[in-house]
Amino acid sequence: MPNIGFTEMAVILGVAVLIFGSKRLPEAARGIGRSLNAFKEGLKTVADDKNS
């Protein structure tokens, strides 16, 4: 996996601000974080069921 430097992170953040706007960006990030947590929990459940 390639390393992401400061410049790349700044470009990604800039594009995110343009797409979502500065007011909705925290809400969008929170939603993405919750989705990732739900996905991880789902994978953990599947792995536990598979091992049992």
PLY file of the C-alpha trace (Angstrom):
ply
format ascii 1.0
element vertex 52
property float x
property float y
property float z
element edge 51
property int vertex1
property int vertex2
end_header
0.00 0.00 0.00
1.50 3.33 -1.01
2.30 5.98 1.57
0.08 9.05 1.50
2.00 12.26 2.11
0.94 15.67 3.32
0.27 17.00 -0.17
-2.02 14.11 -1.09
-3.93 14.44 2.20
-4.35 18.19 1.60
-5.75 17.56 -1.89
-8.15 14.91 -0.58
-9.33 17.24 2.20
-9.76 20.09 -0.27
-11.88 17.96 -2.58
-13.97 16.75 0.37
-14.63 20.34 1.45
-15.66 21.26 -2.09
-18.02 18.28 -2.35
-19.62 18.33 1.11
-19.09 21.91 2.24
-17.42 22.91 5.47
-20.59 22.57 7.55
-21.50 19.04 6.43
-17.97 17.62 6.41
-17.94 16.56 10.11
-21.34 14.93 9.69
-20.15 13.03 6.62
-16.97 11.89 8.37
-18.99 10.71 11.37
-21.28 8.71 9.08
-18.31 7.11 7.33
-16.78 6.19 10.68
-20.00 4.60 11.88
-20.31 2.64 8.64
-16.74 1.34 8.96
-17.38 0.27 12.56
-20.54 -1.57 11.53
-18.64 -3.27 8.71
-15.86 -4.37 11.09
-18.41 -5.75 13.55
-20.07 -7.66 10.73
-16.76 -9.15 9.63
-15.98 -10.11 13.22
-19.36 -11.83 13.56
-18.85 -13.77 10.33
-15.35 -14.83 11.41
-16.64 -15.95 14.82
-19.44 -17.96 13.20
-17.01 -19.54 10.76
-14.63 -20.60 13.56
-17.43 -22.11 15.66
0 1
1 2
2 3
3 4
4 5
5 6
6 7
7 8
8 9
9 10
10 11
11 12
12 13
13 14
14 15
15 16
16 17
17 18
18 19
19 20
20 21
21 22
22 23
23 24
24 25
25 26
26 27
27 28
28 29
29 30
30 31
31 32
32 33
33 34
34 35
35 36
36 37
37 38
38 39
39 40
40 41
41 42
42 43
43 44
44 45
45 46
46 47
47 48
48 49
49 50
50 51
